[in-house]
């Protein structure tokens, strides 16, 4: 009996760090996950600023754009507008298996911590929390105010995973892409999706030590 692909809602908001989100989208599609993609108008501005990319405004055009860019299979990727209240992600009767907001702005973080849902991204995340499904937030801001930290604590207590994009250096990264992959790998781990994005701690110690052999 074949296992159906996992369905992941992925949202881009207006924080810096869109390379993380796009790499995550690429990896989700490569892992054969079905993806529901949402992004805010502020994320479109960030895309132009950070990557010189222009995201389509209309969902159908956006779905075609990202499907071609990342070689999605037919029906694998769906894009929904910020007020598409009839989309699957808007209701707990048809939730995705998990959701990641990458990057997550402090505005979105604050709205979620306050239980607000004024757009589809916030509503989809609220559905994840109330349905006790995995919600991963990748907040990109520095330094963090006490309000930011309190909001993160509230969301962590509500069941969300707070995963700041703070890459480690024990793998000796050689490029910005390596640093991006470090964070995306941690997100994929949380989503339960296999990947080969980088070395794992202790993986090189395959041979038993002299103490173990003794």
N, C-alpha and C positions, 0 to 999 in steps of 0.2 A: 504494500500500500504506500503510495507516494505521499510525502509530507508537503502540504501547500506552502508556498513562499510566505515569509513573514511580511506583514504590512507595517510600514514605518511612516509616520508623519514627520516631515522635516520642515522646519521654518527658519527663514533668514530674517533677522531684524536689523535695526540701524546701528548696531555697534560695529566697531572696527573688528576685523578678523574674518572677512568673508572667504578668504582662501581656505580656511578650515571647513566652512560650510560646503563649498563647491567640491572639495576633495571628498568630503563625507558623502555627498550625493553620488559622485562617481563610484565610490566603493560600495555603496548600498546597491546600486544598479548592477555592478559587477558581481555582487554576492547573490543576485537573483531575487532580491527583496522587491516587493511592490511598494512604490513610494508615492505618498501624497505630499506635494510640495506647495508651500505657502511662503510668500515674502511680502514685506511691507514696502511702502513707497520710500521710506528711509533706506531700506536695504538696496533699492535701485540706485540711490545716490551714492552709497558706499561702493557699489559695484563699479560705477564710473570712476570714482576717486581712487580706489585701490587697485583695480584691475583693468581699467579702460574698457569695461564691458557695459553694454546697454541691454538690460533685461526687457523683454517685451512686456507691455502693460496688460494685454488681453490674455486670459488663461490659455485659450486654445493655441495662440501663437507662442506662448511661453512653453507649453508642453512640447510643441514641435521643435522649438529651439533647443531645449535641454535634451530631448530624446536624440536629436541628431548629434549634439555635442558629445554626449556620453554613451551613445550606441544602445539606448534602451530598446527593449523588445516591445512589440505592439501591446498596448494595454498595461505595460509595466509602470508607467509614470503618468500621474494626473496632477494638474495644477489647478488650484482654486483661488478665486478672488477673495479679497479681504472681508467682503460682506456676503459671501455665498453661504447663506444660512441653511441652504438645502443640501450642502455637501455632506458626505458621510462623517467627516471629522467633527461636525457640529452637534452630534448627538451621541449619548451614551448607549443608544440601541445598536450602533454600528461603529464602535471605536476601532482605531488601529491597535496593533499589538503593543506599540511603544511610540514615543515621540521624542524628538530632539530639537531644541531651539539653539541653533549654532550659526552665527554668534547670537547671544542674548543681550539685549540692551538693558540698562538699568531701569528704563521706563517700563519695558515689558515685565521685568522682574518685579518691580513695584506693583504693577497692576495685578499680577498673579498672586502676590503675597496678600493683596487686599481683597481678593475674590472678585475682581472686575473682569468683564469680558465684553469689551466694546468693539472688538474686531474678531475675525475668525481665528487668528493665531492665538489670542488669549482664550477664546472659547474652547478651541481644541485642547489647549493645555489644561484648562479647567476640567474638561471631560476626563483627561488622563488621571488627574488627582482624585476626582470623585469616584471614578471607576477602579481606583487602586491599580492603575497600570503604569509601567515605567515612564517617567518623564525626566529627561536629561536636559539640564540647562548649562550652557557654556558661556558664562558671563565674562565680557571683556571690558574691563575698566581698571584704571589705577591712578591714584590710590583709591581705596574704598572708604567711603564715609561710614559712620555708625549706622545710618539708615540703610545703606546697601547691605551691610553685614547682618543687621536685624532681619531684613527681608529674606536673605539667603537662609538664615536660621529658621525662620517661619516656614519656608518652603521645604527645607530639609526635614523638618518635623512633620510636614504634611505628606512626605513620601517622595519628594523629588530628589534627584541626584544632582548635586552642584559640582560641576567638573570644569574648573577654570583652565583656560589654555596656557598652562605653565609647563612647557616641555622639559624633560630631563635631558641630561647630557652624558649619561653613562654609556650610551650607544655610540658616542663620538660622531655626532651629526656633521655632515660635510656640506649641507646646503639648507636653504630655507625650506625646501620640500621635505627634507628629513625631519625638521622641527614640526612642520604641519602634520606629517604622517604620525609622529609620536602621539599627538593629541587625538587624531582621528582613530588611531589604533585603540586608545583607551575608550573612546566612545563606542566603537564596534564591540569591544569586550563587554561593555555594559549592556549592549543590545543582544548579546549572545550570538553574534555573527562571526564566522571564522575569517581570518585574514593572515597575510604574511607581510605586513607593513614594516616590520622591524624586529630586531632581536629582543628576546625576553630575558629578564634578569635571571642569571644563573644557567641559561640554556646551554652555554658553551662548556659547562662542566659536566660533560656526558660521561667521561671516564671516571671510575671510582678513585678516590684519593688514597694515599698510602695508608691513612688511618683506617679507611673503609676496607681496603684489601687485607689489612692485618686482622 
